Amino acid sequence: MPTHEQDDDRGREYDLRWADSAERKEPSARARMLAARWKHNPPGPVPFRPEPGPSRPRRSSWVSTVVVLGVVAGVIVLIGYLNTRSPY
């Protein structure tokens, strides 16, 4: 004898097949909002890849290397200075 739970699953399966076979599905709220907005003010064409805008010139790699080495040398000198001033 089928249980109530099995009947419920069969009914749910039937409902899903019926809903999936519907001819037209209602659009989402966002789709309806955009359709209403675009009806009076359609969007302009958007390029697939926009043209590159002005960019700042890139630093060469040697400049970055000099900056990093300078900071490392400064930290080493600072640590050495602090070690000579502090009593043991």
MARNUZA-284747 format. One record per atom (N, C-alpha, C): atom name; residue number from 1; x, y, z; residue in one letter. Coordinates in Angstrom, 2 decimals. Each point is the difference from the previous one (the first is absolute). Example, Ala and Ser with C-alpha at 12.3 -4.5 7.8 and 13.67 -1.06 7.14 Angstrom:
% residues 2
<firo><a>N</a><k>1</k><x>13.19</x><y>-5.69</y><z>7.80</z><r>A</r></firo>
<firo><a>CA</a><k>1</k><x>-0.89</x><y>1.19</y><z>0.00</z><r>A</r></firo>
<firo><a>C</a><k>1</k><x>0.90</x><y>1.20</y><z>0.00</z><r>A</r></firo>
<firo><a>N</a><k>2</k><x>-0.35</x><y>1.05</y><z>-0.72</z><r>S</r></firo>
<firo><a>CA</a><k>2</k><x>0.82</x><y>1.19</y><z>0.06</z><r>S</r></firo>
<firo><a>C</a><k>2</k><x>-0.77</x><y>1.09</y><z>0.73</z><r>S</r></firo>
END
This chain:
% residues 88
<firo><a>N</a><k>1</k><x>0.84</x><y>-1.18</y><z>0.00</z><r>M</r></firo>
<firo><a>CA</a><k>1</k><x>-0.84</x><y>1.18</y><z>0.00</z><r>M</r></firo>
<firo><a>C</a><k>1</k><x>0.89</x><y>1.25</y><z>0.00</z><r>M</r></firo>
<firo><a>N</a><k>2</k><x>-0.17</x><y>0.91</y><z>-0.97</z><r>P</r></firo>
<firo><a>CA</a><k>2</k><x>0.85</x><y>1.19</y><z>-0.07</z><r>P</r></firo>
<firo><a>C</a><k>2</k><x>-0.26</x><y>0.92</y><z>1.19</z><r>P</r></firo>
<firo><a>N</a><k>3</k><x>1.06</x><y>0.59</y><z>0.46</z><r>T</r></firo>
<firo><a>CA</a><k>3</k><x>-0.13</x><y>0.92</y><z>1.12</z><r>T</r></firo>
<firo><a>C</a><k>3</k><x>-0.34</x><y>1.39</y><z>-0.52</z><r>T</r></firo>
<firo><a>N</a><k>4</k><x>-0.37</x><y>0.84</y><z>0.92</z><r>H</r></firo>
<firo><a>CA</a><k>4</k><x>-0.35</x><y>1.38</y><z>-0.35</z><r>H</r></firo>
<firo><a>C</a><k>4</k><x>1.22</x><y>0.74</y><z>-0.56</z><r>H</r></firo>
<firo><a>N</a><k>5</k><x>1.19</x><y>-0.35</y><z>0.52</z><r>E</r></firo>
<firo><a>CA</a><k>5</k><x>1.23</x><y>0.66</y><z>-0.46</z><r>E</r></firo>
<firo><a>C</a><k>5</k><x>0.27</x><y>-0.34</y><z>-1.46</z><r>E</r></firo>
<firo><a>N</a><k>6</k><x>-0.22</x><y>-1.24</y><z>-0.41</z><r>Q</r></firo>
<firo><a>CA</a><k>6</k><x>0.23</x><y>-0.39</y><z>-1.39</z><r>Q</r></firo>
<firo><a>C</a><k>6</k><x>-0.98</x><y>0.73</y><z>-0.92</z><r>Q</r></firo>
<firo><a>N</a><k>7</k><x>-1.26</x><y>0.12</y><z>0.42</z><r>D</r></firo>
<firo><a>CA</a><k>7</k><x>-0.98</x><y>0.73</y><z>-0.80</z><r>D</r></firo>
<firo><a>C</a><k>7</k><x>0.41</x><y>1.46</y><z>-0.15</z><r>D</r></firo>
<firo><a>N</a><k>8</k><x>0.53</x><y>0.56</y><z>1.07</z><r>D</r></firo>
<firo><a>CA</a><k>8</k><x>0.43</x><y>1.40</y><z>-0.03</z><r>D</r></firo>
<firo><a>C</a><k>8</k><x>1.14</x><y>0.19</y><z>-0.99</z><r>D</r></firo>
<firo><a>N</a><k>9</k><x>0.97</x><y>-0.95</y><z>-0.03</z><r>D</r></firo>
<firo><a>CA</a><k>9</k><x>1.11</x><y>0.08</y><z>-0.94</z><r>D</r></firo>
<firo><a>C</a><k>9</k><x>-0.49</x><y>-0.12</y><z>-1.44</z><r>D</r></firo>
<firo><a>N</a><k>10</k><x>-0.94</x><y>-0.90</y><z>-0.24</z><r>R</r></firo>
<firo><a>CA</a><k>10</k><x>-0.53</x><y>-0.16</y><z>-1.37</z><r>R</r></firo>
<firo><a>C</a><k>10</k><x>-0.72</x><y>1.26</y><z>-0.44</z><r>R</r></firo>
<firo><a>N</a><k>11</k><x>-0.76</x><y>0.59</y><z>0.91</z><r>G</r></firo>
<firo><a>CA</a><k>11</k><x>-0.71</x><y>1.24</y><z>-0.33</z><r>G</r></firo>
<firo><a>C</a><k>11</k><x>0.96</x><y>1.14</y><z>-0.29</z><r>G</r></firo>
<firo><a>N</a><k>12</k><x>1.09</x><y>0.07</y><z>0.77</z><r>R</r></firo>
<firo><a>CA</a><k>12</k><x>0.99</x><y>1.05</y><z>-0.22</z><r>R</r></firo>
<firo><a>C</a><k>12</k><x>0.70</x><y>-0.22</y><z>-1.33</z><r>R</r></firo>
<firo><a>N</a><k>13</k><x>0.31</x><y>-1.25</y><z>-0.34</z><r>E</r></firo>
<firo><a>CA</a><k>13</k><x>0.64</x><y>-0.30</y><z>-1.28</z><r>E</r></firo>
<firo><a>C</a><k>13</k><x>-0.91</x><y>0.39</y><z>-1.15</z><r>E</r></firo>
<firo><a>N</a><k>14</k><x>-1.28</x><y>-0.30</y><z>0.13</z><r>Y</r></firo>
<firo><a>CA</a><k>14</k><x>-0.97</x><y>0.37</y><z>-1.03</z><r>Y</r></firo>
<firo><a>C</a><k>14</k><x>-0.06</x><y>1.52</y><z>-0.14</z><r>Y</r></firo>
<firo><a>N</a><k>15</k><x>-0.01</x><y>0.70</y><z>1.11</z><r>D</r></firo>
<firo><a>CA</a><k>15</k><x>-0.05</x><y>1.47</y><z>-0.06</z><r>D</r></firo>
<firo><a>C</a><k>15</k><x>1.22</x><y>0.57</y><z>-0.69</z><r>D</r></firo>
<firo><a>N</a><k>16</k><x>1.19</x><y>-0.57</y><z>0.27</z><r>L</r></firo>
<firo><a>CA</a><k>16</k><x>1.21</x><y>0.49</y><z>-0.64</z><r>L</r></firo>
<firo><a>C</a><k>16</k><x>-0.03</x><y>-0.23</y><z>-1.50</z><r>L</r></firo>
<firo><a>N</a><k>17</k><x>-0.45</x><y>-1.21</y><z>-0.42</z><r>R</r></firo>
<firo><a>CA</a><k>17</k><x>-0.10</x><y>-0.25</y><z>-1.45</z><r>R</r></firo>
<firo><a>C</a><k>17</k><x>-1.00</x><y>0.94</y><z>-0.64</z><r>R</r></firo>
<firo><a>N</a><k>18</k><x>-1.09</x><y>0.25</y><z>0.67</z><r>W</r></firo>
<firo><a>CA</a><k>18</k><x>-1.02</x><y>0.91</y><z>-0.54</z><r>W</r></firo>
<firo><a>C</a><k>18</k><x>0.56</x><y>1.42</y><z>-0.11</z><r>W</r></firo>
<firo><a>N</a><k>19</k><x>0.73</x><y>0.45</y><z>1.02</z><r>A</r></firo>
<firo><a>CA</a><k>19</k><x>0.56</x><y>1.35</y><z>-0.02</z><r>A</r></firo>
<firo><a>C</a><k>19</k><x>1.09</x><y>0.13</y><z>-1.07</z><r>A</r></firo>
<firo><a>N</a><k>20</k><x>0.83</x><y>-1.04</y><z>-0.13</z><r>D</r></firo>
<firo><a>CA</a><k>20</k><x>1.07</x><y>0.06</y><z>-1.01</z><r>D</r></firo>
<firo><a>C</a><k>20</k><x>-0.56</x><y>-0.04</y><z>-1.42</z><r>D</r></firo>
<firo><a>N</a><k>21</k><x>-1.15</x><y>-0.58</y><z>-0.19</z><r>S</r></firo>
<firo><a>CA</a><k>21</k><x>-0.56</x><y>-0.09</y><z>-1.35</z><r>S</r></firo>
<firo><a>C</a><k>21</k><x>-0.82</x><y>1.23</y><z>-0.38</z><r>S</r></firo>
<firo><a>N</a><k>22</k><x>-0.09</x><y>0.96</y><z>0.89</z><r>A</r></firo>
<firo><a>CA</a><k>22</k><x>-0.79</x><y>1.21</y><z>-0.30</z><r>A</r></firo>
<firo><a>C</a><k>22</k><x>0.61</x><y>0.72</y><z>-1.19</z><r>A</r></firo>
<firo><a>N</a><k>23</k><x>-0.86</x><y>0.58</y><z>-0.85</z><r>E</r></firo>
<firo><a>CA</a><k>23</k><x>0.48</x><y>0.68</y><z>-1.21</z><r>E</r></firo>
<firo><a>C</a><k>23</k><x>0.84</x><y>1.22</y><z>0.34</z><r>E</r></firo>
<firo><a>N</a><k>24</k><x>-0.45</x><y>0.80</y><z>0.91</z><r>R</r></firo>
<firo><a>CA</a><k>24</k><x>0.67</x><y>1.26</y><z>0.28</z><r>R</r></firo>
<firo><a>C</a><k>24</k><x>0.17</x><y>0.14</y><z>1.51</z><r>R</r></firo>
<firo><a>N</a><k>25</k><x>1.19</x><y>0.43</y><z>0.39</z><r>K</r></firo>
<firo><a>CA</a><k>25</k><x>0.24</x><y>0.23</y><z>1.41</z><r>K</r></firo>
<firo><a>C</a><k>25</k><x>0.02</x><y>1.50</y><z>0.24</z><r>K</r></firo>
<firo><a>N</a><k>26</k><x>-0.48</x><y>0.41</y><z>1.14</z><r>E</r></firo>
<firo><a>CA</a><k>26</k><x>-0.05</x><y>1.42</y><z>0.34</z><r>E</r></firo>
<firo><a>C</a><k>26</k><x>1.41</x><y>0.51</y><z>0.23</z><r>E</r></firo>
<firo><a>N</a><k>27</k><x>0.35</x><y>1.17</y><z>-0.57</z><r>P</r></firo>
<firo><a>CA</a><k>27</k><x>1.34</x><y>0.54</y><z>0.21</z><r>P</r></firo>
<firo><a>C</a><k>27</k><x>0.19</x><y>0.45</y><z>1.45</z><r>P</r></firo>
<firo><a>N</a><k>28</k><x>1.23</x><y>0.05</y><z>0.40</z><r>S</r></firo>
<firo><a>CA</a><k>28</k><x>0.31</x><y>0.43</y><z>1.36</z><r>S</r></firo>
<firo><a>C</a><k>28</k><x>-0.34</x><y>1.48</y><z>0.18</z><r>S</r></firo>
<firo><a>N</a><k>29</k><x>-0.03</x><y>0.44</y><z>1.24</z><r>A</r></firo>
<firo><a>CA</a><k>29</k><x>-0.30</x><y>1.40</y><z>0.29</z><r>A</r></firo>
<firo><a>C</a><k>29</k><x>1.05</x><y>0.92</y><z>-0.63</z><r>A</r></firo>
<firo><a>N</a><k>30</k><x>1.26</x><y>-0.41</y><z>0.04</z><r>R</r></firo>
<firo><a>CA</a><k>30</k><x>1.06</x><y>0.83</y><z>-0.61</z><r>R</r></firo>
<firo><a>C</a><k>30</k><x>-0.17</x><y>0.08</y><z>-1.51</z><r>R</r></firo>
<firo><a>N</a><k>31</k><x>-0.35</x><y>-1.11</y><z>-0.63</z><r>A</r></firo>
<firo><a>CA</a><k>31</k><x>-0.21</x><y>0.01</y><z>-1.44</z><r>A</r></firo>
<firo><a>C</a><k>31</k><x>-1.16</x><y>0.91</y><z>-0.37</z><r>A</r></firo>
<firo><a>N</a><k>32</k><x>-1.08</x><y>-0.04</y><z>0.79</z><r>R</r></firo>
<firo><a>CA</a><k>32</k><x>-1.14</x><y>0.89</y><z>-0.27</z><r>R</r></firo>
<firo><a>C</a><k>32</k><x>0.38</x><y>1.46</y><z>0.19</z><r>R</r></firo>
<firo><a>N</a><k>33</k><x>0.79</x><y>0.30</y><z>1.03</z><r>M</r></firo>
<firo><a>CA</a><k>33</k><x>0.43</x><y>1.37</y><z>0.26</z><r>M</r></firo>
<firo><a>C</a><k>33</k><x>0.87</x><y>0.52</y><z>-1.14</z><r>M</r></firo>
<firo><a>N</a><k>34</k><x>0.95</x><y>-0.81</y><z>-0.45</z><r>L</r></firo>
<firo><a>CA</a><k>34</k><x>0.88</x><y>0.43</y><z>-1.09</z><r>L</r></firo>
<firo><a>C</a><k>34</k><x>-0.78</x><y>0.17</y><z>-1.30</z><r>L</r></firo>
<firo><a>N</a><k>35</k><x>-0.94</x><y>-0.90</y><z>-0.26</z><r>A</r></firo>
<firo><a>CA</a><k>35</k><x>-0.80</x><y>0.12</y><z>-1.23</z><r>A</r></firo>
<firo><a>C</a><k>35</k><x>-0.80</x><y>1.29</y><z>0.02</z><r>A</r></firo>
<firo><a>N</a><k>36</k><x>-0.57</x><y>0.35</y><z>1.16</z><r>A</r></firo>
<firo><a>CA</a><k>36</k><x>-0.76</x><y>1.25</y><z>0.09</z><r>A</r></firo>
<firo><a>C</a><k>36</k><x>0.91</x><y>1.21</y><z>-0.17</z><r>A</r></firo>
<firo><a>N</a><k>37</k><x>1.18</x><y>-0.04</y><z>0.59</z><r>R</r></firo>
<firo><a>CA</a><k>37</k><x>0.94</x><y>1.12</y><z>-0.12</z><r>R</r></firo>
<firo><a>C</a><k>37</k><x>0.50</x><y>0.14</y><z>-1.44</z><r>R</r></firo>
<firo><a>N</a><k>38</k><x>0.33</x><y>-1.11</y><z>-0.64</z><r>W</r></firo>
<firo><a>CA</a><k>38</k><x>0.55</x><y>0.05</y><z>-1.35</z><r>W</r></firo>
<firo><a>C</a><k>38</k><x>-1.06</x><y>0.31</y><z>-1.05</z><r>W</r></firo>
<firo><a>N</a><k>39</k><x>-1.26</x><y>-0.14</y><z>0.34</z><r>K</r></firo>
<firo><a>CA</a><k>39</k><x>-1.06</x><y>0.31</y><z>-0.94</z><r>K</r></firo>
<firo><a>C</a><k>39</k><x>0.04</x><y>1.49</y><z>-0.35</z><r>K</r></firo>
<firo><a>N</a><k>40</k><x>0.25</x><y>0.84</y><z>0.99</z><r>H</r></firo>
<firo><a>CA</a><k>40</k><x>0.03</x><y>1.45</y><z>-0.21</z><r>H</r></firo>
<firo><a>C</a><k>40</k><x>1.42</x><y>0.53</y><z>-0.21</z><r>H</r></firo>
<firo><a>N</a><k>41</k><x>1.00</x><y>-0.71</y><z>0.49</z><r>N</r></firo>
<firo><a>CA</a><k>41</k><x>1.38</x><y>0.47</y><z>-0.10</z><r>N</r></firo>
<firo><a>C</a><k>41</k><x>0.90</x><y>-1.20</y><z>-0.28</z><r>N</r></firo>
<firo><a>N</a><k>42</k><x>0.09</x><y>-0.44</y><z>-1.27</z><r>P</r></firo>
<firo><a>CA</a><k>42</k><x>0.79</x><y>-1.20</y><z>-0.29</z><r>P</r></firo>
<firo><a>C</a><k>42</k><x>1.49</x><y>0.24</y><z>0.25</z><r>P</r></firo>
<firo><a>N</a><k>43</k><x>0.71</x><y>-1.02</y><z>0.44</z><r>P</r></firo>
<firo><a>CA</a><k>43</k><x>1.44</x><y>0.15</y><z>0.25</z><r>P</r></firo>
<firo><a>C</a><k>43</k><x>0.76</x><y>0.10</y><z>-1.31</z><r>P</r></firo>
<firo><a>N</a><k>44</k><x>1.12</x><y>0.71</y><z>0.06</z><r>G</r></firo>
<firo><a>CA</a><k>44</k><x>0.84</x><y>0.12</y><z>-1.19</z><r>G</r></firo>
<firo><a>C</a><k>44</k><x>0.85</x><y>-1.24</y><z>-0.19</z><r>G</r></firo>
<firo><a>N</a><k>45</k><x>0.63</x><y>-0.12</y><z>-1.16</z><r>P</r></firo>
<firo><a>CA</a><k>45</k><x>0.85</x><y>-1.17</y><z>-0.24</z><r>P</r></firo>
<firo><a>C</a><k>45</k><x>1.21</x><y>0.01</y><z>0.93</z><r>P</r></firo>
<firo><a>N</a><k>46</k><x>0.37</x><y>-1.18</y><z>0.46</z><r>V</r></firo>
<firo><a>CA</a><k>46</k><x>1.14</x><y>-0.14</y><z>0.89</z><r>V</r></firo>
<firo><a>C</a><k>46</k><x>1.04</x><y>-0.87</y><z>-0.71</z><r>V</r></firo>
<firo><a>N</a><k>47</k><x>1.22</x><y>0.50</y><z>-0.17</z><r>P</r></firo>
<firo><a>CA</a><k>47</k><x>1.01</x><y>-0.81</y><z>-0.68</z><r>P</r></firo>
<firo><a>C</a><k>47</k><x>0.38</x><y>-1.21</y><z>0.84</z><r>P</r></firo>
<firo><a>N</a><k>48</k><x>0.42</x><y>-1.05</y><z>-0.69</z><r>F</r></firo>
<firo><a>CA</a><k>48</k><x>0.39</x><y>-1.22</y><z>0.71</z><r>F</r></firo>
<firo><a>C</a><k>48</k><x>1.21</x><y>0.28</y><z>0.89</z><r>F</r></firo>
<firo><a>N</a><k>49</k><x>0.97</x><y>0.68</y><z>-0.55</z><r>R</r></firo>
<firo><a>CA</a><k>49</k><x>1.18</x><y>0.42</y><z>0.78</z><r>R</r></firo>
<firo><a>C</a><k>49</k><x>0.15</x><y>1.50</y><z>-0.18</z><r>R</r></firo>
<firo><a>N</a><k>50</k><x>-0.14</x><y>0.73</y><z>1.08</z><r>P</r></firo>
<firo><a>CA</a><k>50</k><x>0.11</x><y>1.46</y><z>-0.13</z><r>P</r></firo>
<firo><a>C</a><k>50</k><x>1.41</x><y>0.40</y><z>-0.40</z><r>P</r></firo>
<firo><a>N</a><k>51</k><x>0.10</x><y>1.18</y><z>-0.61</z><r>E</r></firo>
<firo><a>CA</a><k>51</k><x>1.30</x><y>0.51</y><z>-0.40</z><r>E</r></firo>
<firo><a>C</a><k>51</k><x>0.80</x><y>0.32</y><z>1.24</z><r>E</r></firo>
<firo><a>N</a><k>52</k><x>1.29</x><y>-0.27</y><z>-0.05</z><r>P</r></firo>
<firo><a>CA</a><k>52</k><x>0.81</x><y>0.30</y><z>1.19</z><r>P</r></firo>
<firo><a>C</a><k>52</k><x>0.06</x><y>1.51</y><z>0.24</z><r>P</r></firo>
<firo><a>N</a><k>53</k><x>-0.19</x><y>0.36</y><z>1.24</z><r>G</r></firo>
<firo><a>CA</a><k>53</k><x>0.03</x><y>1.40</y><z>0.37</z><r>G</r></firo>
<firo><a>C</a><k>53</k><x>1.43</x><y>0.44</y><z>0.28</z><r>G</r></firo>
<firo><a>N</a><k>54</k><x>0.14</x><y>1.25</y><z>0.39</z><r>P</r></firo>
<firo><a>CA</a><k>54</k><x>1.35</x><y>0.47</y><z>0.32</z><r>P</r></firo>
<firo><a>C</a><k>54</k><x>0.53</x><y>-0.72</y><z>1.23</z><r>P</r></firo>
<firo><a>N</a><k>55</k><x>1.22</x><y>-0.43</y><z>-0.07</z><r>S</r></firo>
<firo><a>CA</a><k>55</k><x>0.60</x><y>-0.70</y><z>1.14</z><r>S</r></firo>
<firo><a>C</a><k>55</k><x>1.30</x><y>0.69</y><z>0.37</z><r>S</r></firo>
<firo><a>N</a><k>56</k><x>0.35</x><y>-0.12</y><z>1.25</z><r>R</r></firo>
<firo><a>CA</a><k>56</k><x>1.25</x><y>0.63</y><z>0.44</z><r>R</r></firo>
<firo><a>C</a><k>56</k><x>1.16</x><y>-0.85</y><z>-0.47</z><r>R</r></firo>
<firo><a>N</a><k>57</k><x>1.11</x><y>0.60</y><z>-0.27</z><r>P</r></firo>
<firo><a>CA</a><k>57</k><x>1.15</x><y>-0.78</y><z>-0.47</z><r>P</r></firo>
<firo><a>C</a><k>57</k><x>0.48</x><y>-0.93</y><z>1.10</z><r>P</r></firo>
<firo><a>N</a><k>58</k><x>0.40</x><y>-1.19</y><z>-0.40</z><r>R</r></firo>
<firo><a>CA</a><k>58</k><x>0.45</x><y>-1.00</y><z>0.98</z><r>R</r></firo>
<firo><a>C</a><k>58</k><x>1.46</x><y>0.25</y><z>0.35</z><r>R</r></firo>
<firo><a>N</a><k>59</k><x>0.30</x><y>-0.26</y><z>1.27</z><r>R</r></firo>
<firo><a>CA</a><k>59</k><x>1.39</x><y>0.10</y><z>0.44</z><r>R</r></firo>
<firo><a>C</a><k>59</k><x>0.77</x><y>-1.19</y><z>-0.53</z><r>R</r></firo>
<firo><a>N</a><k>60</k><x>1.23</x><y>0.23</y><z>-0.38</z><r>S</r></firo>
<firo><a>CA</a><k>60</k><x>0.78</x><y>-1.13</y><z>-0.47</z><r>S</r></firo>
<firo><a>C</a><k>60</k><x>0.37</x><y>-0.88</y><z>1.18</z><r>S</r></firo>
<firo><a>N</a><k>61</k><x>0.35</x><y>-1.24</y><z>-0.27</z><r>S</r></firo>
<firo><a>CA</a><k>61</k><x>0.25</x><y>-0.96</y><z>1.06</z><r>S</r></firo>
<firo><a>C</a><k>61</k><x>1.23</x><y>0.38</y><z>0.82</z><r>S</r></firo>
<firo><a>N</a><k>62</k><x>0.98</x><y>0.63</y><z>-0.59</z><r>W</r></firo>
<firo><a>CA</a><k>62</k><x>1.20</x><y>0.33</y><z>0.77</z><r>W</r></firo>
<firo><a>C</a><k>62</k><x>-0.27</x><y>1.07</y><z>1.04</z><r>W</r></firo>
<firo><a>N</a><k>63</k><x>-0.94</x><y>0.91</y><z>-0.28</z><r>V</r></firo>
<firo><a>CA</a><k>63</k><x>-0.35</x><y>1.03</y><z>0.98</z><r>V</r></firo>
<firo><a>C</a><k>63</k><x>-0.64</x><y>-0.66</y><z>1.21</z><r>V</r></firo>
<firo><a>N</a><k>64</k><x>-0.90</x><y>-0.94</y><z>-0.21</z><r>S</r></firo>
<firo><a>CA</a><k>64</k><x>-0.63</x><y>-0.71</y><z>1.11</z><r>S</r></firo>
<firo><a>C</a><k>64</k><x>1.05</x><y>-0.78</y><z>0.80</z><r>S</r></firo>
<firo><a>N</a><k>65</k><x>0.94</x><y>-0.61</y><z>-0.68</z><r>T</r></firo>
<firo><a>CA</a><k>65</k><x>1.05</x><y>-0.76</y><z>0.68</z><r>T</r></firo>
<firo><a>C</a><k>65</k><x>0.84</x><y>0.92</y><z>0.87</z><r>T</r></firo>
<firo><a>N</a><k>66</k><x>0.36</x><y>1.16</y><z>-0.50</z><r>V</r></firo>
<firo><a>CA</a><k>66</k><x>0.81</x><y>0.96</y><z>0.76</z><r>V</r></firo>
<firo><a>C</a><k>66</k><x>-0.77</x><y>0.47</y><z>1.23</z><r>V</r></firo>
<firo><a>N</a><k>67</k><x>-1.30</x><y>0.27</y><z>-0.15</z><r>V</r></firo>
<firo><a>CA</a><k>67</k><x>-0.81</x><y>0.45</y><z>1.13</z><r>V</r></firo>
<firo><a>C</a><k>67</k><x>-0.05</x><y>-1.08</y><z>1.08</z><r>V</r></firo>
<firo><a>N</a><k>68</k><x>-0.24</x><y>-1.24</y><z>-0.38</z><r>V</r></firo>
<firo><a>CA</a><k>68</k><x>-0.07</x><y>-1.10</y><z>0.97</z><r>V</r></firo>
<firo><a>C</a><k>68</k><x>1.34</x><y>-0.18</y><z>0.70</z><r>V</r></firo>
<firo><a>N</a><k>69</k><x>1.08</x><y>-0.02</y><z>-0.74</z><r>L</r></firo>
<firo><a>CA</a><k>69</k><x>1.33</x><y>-0.18</y><z>0.61</z><r>L</r></firo>
<firo><a>C</a><k>69</k><x>0.34</x><y>1.17</y><z>0.91</z><r>L</r></firo>
<firo><a>N</a><k>70</k><x>-0.41</x><y>1.21</y><z>-0.36</z><r>G</r></firo>
<firo><a>CA</a><k>70</k><x>0.24</x><y>1.16</y><z>0.85</z><r>G</r></firo>
<firo><a>C</a><k>70</k><x>-0.74</x><y>-0.10</y><z>1.32</z><r>G</r></firo>
<firo><a>N</a><k>71</k><x>-1.24</x><y>-0.47</y><z>-0.05</z><r>V</r></firo>
<firo><a>CA</a><k>71</k><x>-0.79</x><y>-0.16</y><z>1.23</z><r>V</r></firo>
<firo><a>C</a><k>71</k><x>0.63</x><y>-1.09</y><z>0.88</z><r>V</r></firo>
<firo><a>N</a><k>72</k><x>0.42</x><y>-1.11</y><z>-0.59</z><r>V</r></firo>
<firo><a>CA</a><k>72</k><x>0.64</x><y>-1.07</y><z>0.76</z><r>V</r></firo>
<firo><a>C</a><k>72</k><x>1.29</x><y>0.50</y><z>0.65</z><r>V</r></firo>
<firo><a>N</a><k>73</k><x>0.81</x><y>0.73</y><z>-0.75</z><r>A</r></firo>
<firo><a>CA</a><k>73</k><x>1.25</x><y>0.55</y><z>0.55</z><r>A</r></firo>
<firo><a>C</a><k>73</k><x>-0.30</x><y>0.97</y><z>1.13</z><r>A</r></firo>
<firo><a>N</a><k>74</k><x>-1.01</x><y>0.82</y><z>-0.15</z><r>G</r></firo>
<firo><a>CA</a><k>74</k><x>-0.38</x><y>0.95</y><z>1.05</z><r>G</r></firo>
<firo><a>C</a><k>74</k><x>-0.42</x><y>-0.72</y><z>1.28</z><r>G</r></firo>
<firo><a>N</a><k>75</k><x>-0.76</x><y>-1.07</y><z>-0.12</z><r>V</r></firo>
<firo><a>CA</a><k>75</k><x>-0.44</x><y>-0.77</y><z>1.17</z><r>V</r></firo>
<firo><a>C</a><k>75</k><x>1.21</x><y>-0.63</y><z>0.68</z><r>V</r></firo>
<firo><a>N</a><k>76</k><x>0.95</x><y>-0.53</y><z>-0.77</z><r>I</r></firo>
<firo><a>CA</a><k>76</k><x>1.19</x><y>-0.61</y><z>0.58</z><r>I</r></firo>
<firo><a>C</a><k>76</k><x>0.81</x><y>1.04</y><z>0.76</z><r>I</r></firo>
<firo><a>N</a><k>77</k><x>0.18</x><y>1.17</y><z>-0.58</z><r>V</r></firo>
<firo><a>CA</a><k>77</k><x>0.75</x><y>1.08</y><z>0.66</z><r>V</r></firo>
<firo><a>C</a><k>77</k><x>-0.72</x><y>0.43</y><z>1.28</z><r>V</r></firo>
<firo><a>N</a><k>78</k><x>-1.32</x><y>0.13</y><z>-0.05</z><r>L</r></firo>
<firo><a>CA</a><k>78</k><x>-0.76</x><y>0.41</y><z>1.17</z><r>L</r></firo>
<firo><a>C</a><k>78</k><x>0.12</x><y>-1.03</y><z>1.13</z><r>L</r></firo>
<firo><a>N</a><k>79</k><x>-0.08</x><y>-1.28</y><z>-0.34</z><r>I</r></firo>
<firo><a>CA</a><k>79</k><x>0.14</x><y>-1.06</y><z>1.02</z><r>I</r></firo>
<firo><a>C</a><k>79</k><x>1.41</x><y>0.04</y><z>0.60</z><r>I</r></firo>
<firo><a>N</a><k>80</k><x>1.00</x><y>0.17</y><z>-0.85</z><r>G</r></firo>
<firo><a>CA</a><k>80</k><x>1.38</x><y>0.09</y><z>0.52</z><r>G</r></firo>
<firo><a>C</a><k>80</k><x>0.18</x><y>1.21</y><z>0.90</z><r>G</r></firo>
<firo><a>N</a><k>81</k><x>-0.59</x><y>1.11</y><z>-0.34</z><r>Y</r></firo>
<firo><a>CA</a><k>81</k><x>0.10</x><y>1.22</y><z>0.83</z><r>Y</r></firo>
<firo><a>C</a><k>81</k><x>-0.69</x><y>-0.21</y><z>1.34</z><r>Y</r></firo>
<firo><a>N</a><k>82</k><x>-1.17</x><y>-0.61</y><z>-0.02</z><r>L</r></firo>
<firo><a>CA</a><k>82</k><x>-0.73</x><y>-0.23</y><z>1.26</z><r>L</r></firo>
<firo><a>C</a><k>82</k><x>0.75</x><y>-1.00</y><z>0.89</z><r>L</r></firo>
<firo><a>N</a><k>83</k><x>0.66</x><y>-0.97</y><z>-0.59</z><r>N</r></firo>
<firo><a>CA</a><k>83</k><x>0.76</x><y>-0.98</y><z>0.79</z><r>N</r></firo>
<firo><a>C</a><k>83</k><x>1.22</x><y>0.63</y><z>0.65</z><r>N</r></firo>
<firo><a>N</a><k>84</k><x>0.64</x><y>0.97</y><z>-0.64</z><r>T</r></firo>
<firo><a>CA</a><k>84</k><x>1.18</x><y>0.64</y><z>0.58</z><r>T</r></firo>
<firo><a>C</a><k>84</k><x>-0.40</x><y>0.97</y><z>1.12</z><r>T</r></firo>
<firo><a>N</a><k>85</k><x>-1.19</x><y>0.54</y><z>-0.03</z><r>R</r></firo>
<firo><a>CA</a><k>85</k><x>-0.41</x><y>0.97</y><z>1.02</z><r>R</r></firo>
<firo><a>C</a><k>85</k><x>-0.61</x><y>-0.66</y><z>1.23</z><r>R</r></firo>
<firo><a>N</a><k>86</k><x>-0.53</x><y>-1.19</y><z>-0.12</z><r>S</r></firo>
<firo><a>CA</a><k>86</k><x>-0.66</x><y>-0.61</y><z>1.15</z><r>S</r></firo>
<firo><a>C</a><k>86</k><x>1.01</x><y>-0.79</y><z>0.83</z><r>S</r></firo>
<firo><a>N</a><k>87</k><x>-0.09</x><y>0.14</y><z>1.31</z><r>P</r></firo>
<firo><a>CA</a><k>87</k><x>0.92</x><y>-0.76</y><z>0.87</z><r>P</r></firo>
<firo><a>C</a><k>87</k><x>-0.45</x><y>-1.47</y><z>0.08</z><r>P</r></firo>
<firo><a>N</a><k>88</k><x>0.97</x><y>-0.89</y><z>0.17</z><r>Y</r></firo>
<firo><a>CA</a><k>88</k><x>-0.33</x><y>-1.43</y><z>0.07</z><r>Y</r></firo>
<firo><a>C</a><k>88</k><x>-0.38</x><y>-0.35</y><z>1.37</z><r>Y</r></firo>
END
